[in-house]
Amino acid sequence: MSRFIEAKVSYDKWLENGLKKRVVEPYLVEALSFTEAEARITEEVAPSISGEFSVSAVKKSNIGELFFDDSGDRWYKVKAMFISIDVKSAVEKKKASYFLVQASDFKQALDNFNAGMKGTMADYEIAAISETVIMDVYLAKSETQNG
């Protein structure tokens, strides 16, 4: 079962003022393993980075689901608390789940998240929405894409 893995890419970037600066950019990759994520991010960023680069870190992400919006240029992390009632004790329990939402601004992120959750049967409340520094997201390739 694939999961989302955050991969950080380190490289020298030329700034607008003509100086070269070492930068580290995070990406989200859907992969089965850290090894697959590292290979995939290397394949994806190589055409867009001139010069040498390295994958400086890979770590498991707590993102459970993505909501895309091609008009958005940023990624927002949404923490939603799903509410359930323990049948035996009748106590309300909240469990956190994390989503990544593509949007242009905070309001659009909220709207896109609510649109993505439309029709969900579970009760939830939004605990937090924050802009991330994630540069891009790469989903797993299906068999038809590979062949």
C-alpha positions, 0 to 999 in steps of 0.5 A, spaced: 500 500 500 502 506 497 503 512 502 505 519 502 513 520 503 516 527 504 522 528 500 527 534 500 531 536 495 538 540 496 541 544 490 544 550 488 539 555 485 541 562 482 538 567 485 535 573 481 541 578 484 546 573 480 548 569 487 548 562 488 545 559 494 544 552 497 536 551 497 532 545 500 525 544 497 520 539 500 516 535 495 511 530 497 511 523 493 506 517 493 510 511 494 511 504 497 518 505 500 523 510 501 527 507 496 522 508 491 520 515 493 528 517 492 528 514 485 521 517 483 523 524 486 530 524 482 526 522 476 521 528 477 526 534 479 532 532 474 529 535 468 528 542 472 534 543 476 541 545 472 547 542 476 548 537 481 542 535 486 541 530 492 535 528 496 537 530 502 532 527 506 526 522 506 520 521 511 514 518 512 508 524 512 502 524 516 498 526 510 492 521 508 489 524 502 490 530 497 485 535 494 487 538 487 485 544 484 489 546 478 488 553 479 492 553 485 499 554 486 500 553 493 499 547 498 495 547 504 495 542 510 488 541 513 488 538 520 481 535 521 478 532 527 473 526 526 468 525 531 465 519 534 461 516 540 464 511 544 458 506 544 459 503 551 461 509 555 457 514 550 464 519 550 465 523 544 472 522 541 476 526 536 481 523 531 486 527 527 487 526 520 491 530 515 489 533 508 493 536 503 489 541 499 491 545 493 489 552 492 491 559 491 489 562 498 487 560 505 479 561 503 480 557 497 483 552 501 478 552 506 473 552 500 476 546 496 477 542 503 469 543 504 468 541 497 472 535 497 469 532 504 462 533 501 458 527 501 462 524 507 458 521 512 463 522 518 462 528 523 468 533 523 471 539 524 477 543 522 482 544 527 487 548 523 489 550 516 496 552 514 500 554 508 506 549 507 512 549 503 511 543 499 513 545 492 509 539 488 506 533 489 508 526 485 502 521 485 504 513 484 505 511 477 499 506 474 501 500 470 498 504 464 503 510 465 509 506 466 508 502 459 
